[in-house]
């Protein structure tokens, strides 16, 4: 697995771990913290966007920024440094394609973000796990180990 794909896998794994932790302590308790929604907007994957360069994609947060970036104005797709080359297949996945066919979204068919309700968070977590497995499978096909730290 190339370094950028490994980075994407770590970011997805982080989001899964945080969300599972919040669900285990009680959703309403976790959501009372004012920073919970901001953490999800900034650090959790929202969309997988093509960069326009073949099979190169970038995973963006709710503000259409690389994961962890809080500013709200974007860059042209070809300028993102966290892009990854991938043949990850989303056919028959739990991840929803955009109407234009180029991008994929993790919030689901109703568009509800995971902070709206516990049910939306659980559905989002399920889609994150599906995405993570597909990224890990891509790495396994490349016959390179993935170290999640």
C-alpha positions in Angstrom: 0.0 0.0 0.0 1.4 3.4 -0.9 2.0 5.9 1.8 -0.9 8.1 0.8 -3.4 5.1 0.8 -1.9 4.1 4.2 -2.6 7.6 5.5 -6.2 7.4 4.3 -6.6 4.1 6.0 -5.3 5.6 9.3 -7.6 8.5 9.0 -10.6 6.3 8.5 -9.5 4.0 11.3 -9.3 7.0 13.6 -12.8 8.2 12.7 -14.1 4.6 13.4 -12.4 4.4 16.7 -13.7 7.8 17.9 -17.2 7.1 16.8 -17.3 3.7 18.4 -16.0 5.2 21.6 -18.7 7.9 21.6 -21.4 5.3 20.9 -20.1 3.2 23.8 -20.3 6.0 26.4 -23.8 7.0 25.3 -24.6 9.1 22.3 -26.4 11.9 24.1 -23.4 12.3 26.5 -20.9 12.5 23.7 -23.0 15.0 21.7 -23.4 17.3 24.7 -19.7 18.2 24.3 -19.8 21.2 22.0 -16.7 20.1 20.2 -18.1 16.7 19.0 -19.8 18.1 15.9 -16.7 20.2 15.0 -14.5 17.1 15.4 -16.8 15.2 13.0 -16.9 18.1 10.5 -13.1 18.4 10.5 -11.7 15.0 11.1 -14.2 12.5 9.7 -14.5 11.6 6.0 -17.5 13.1 4.2 -16.7 12.6 0.5 -14.3 10.8 -1.8 -13.6 13.1 -4.7 -11.8 12.4 -8.0 -9.0 14.9 -8.7 -9.4 14.7 -12.4 -6.1 12.8 -12.8 -7.1 9.3 -13.7 -7.7 7.0 -10.6 -6.5 9.6 -8.1 -8.9 10.6 -5.3 -8.9 12.7 -2.2 -10.9 12.1 0.9 -12.4 15.4 2.2 -14.2 16.5 5.4 -17.6 18.2 5.6 -16.0 21.5 4.6 -14.5 19.9 1.5 -11.0 20.1 3.0 -8.5 17.4 3.7 -9.2 15.6 6.9 -8.2 17.7 9.9 -8.3 21.0 8.1 -10.7 23.5 9.6 -10.8 26.4 7.0 -13.8 26.5 4.8 -12.4 27.6 1.4 -11.1 24.9 -0.9 -8.2 24.3 -3.2 -8.4 23.0 -6.8 -8.5 19.2 -6.5 -5.1 18.8 -8.2 -3.4 20.8 -5.4 -4.4 18.5 -2.5 -1.4 16.8 -1.0 -3.4 13.9 0.5 -4.5 12.5 -2.8 -4.2 8.8 -3.3 -4.1 6.6 -6.3 -6.6 3.8 -6.0 -8.6 1.2 -7.8 -11.0 0.9 -4.8 -14.3 -0.3 -6.1 -17.5 1.2 -4.7 -20.0 -0.9 -6.7 -22.3 -2.8 -4.3 -20.9 -0.8 -1.4 -22.7 1.1 1.3 -21.1 4.3 0.1 -23.3 6.5 -2.1 -22.3 7.9 -5.5 -23.0 11.5 -6.3 -25.5 12.3 -9.1 -22.7 13.2 -11.4 -21.1 9.8 -11.0 -17.6 11.1 -10.0 -17.7 11.6 -6.3 -18.9 9.4 -3.4 -20.5 10.4 -0.1 -20.5 8.7 3.3 -23.5 10.5 4.8 -25.9 8.2 3.1 -29.1 8.6 1.0 -30.8 11.0 3.3 -27.7 13.2 3.6 -28.0 13.3 7.4 -24.7 13.9 9.1 -23.7 11.5 11.9 -24.3 14.2 14.6 -28.0 14.4 13.9 -29.0 11.2 15.7 -27.6 8.0 17.1 -29.2 6.1 14.2 -27.4 8.4 11.7 -24.1 7.8 13.6 -24.5 4.0 13.5 -25.4 4.1 9.8 -22.4 6.4 9.1 -20.1 4.1 11.1 -21.3 1.1 9.0 -20.3 3.0 5.8 -17.0 4.0 7.3 -16.2 0.4 8.1 -17.2 -0.6 4.5 -14.8 2.1 3.1 -12.0 1.0 5.5 -12.3 -2.6 4.4 -12.2 -1.6 0.7 -9.1 0.6 1.3 -7.4 -2.3 3.2 -8.3 -4.7 0.4 -6.7 -2.3 -2.1 -3.5 -2.4 0.0 -3.6 -6.2 0.3 -3.9 -6.5 -3.5 -0.8 -4.4 -3.8 0.8 -7.0 -1.4 2.1 -4.4 0.9 1.4 -4.5 4.7 -0.6 -1.7 6.2 0.5 -0.4 9.6 -2.2 1.3 11.6 -0.8 3.3 14.5 
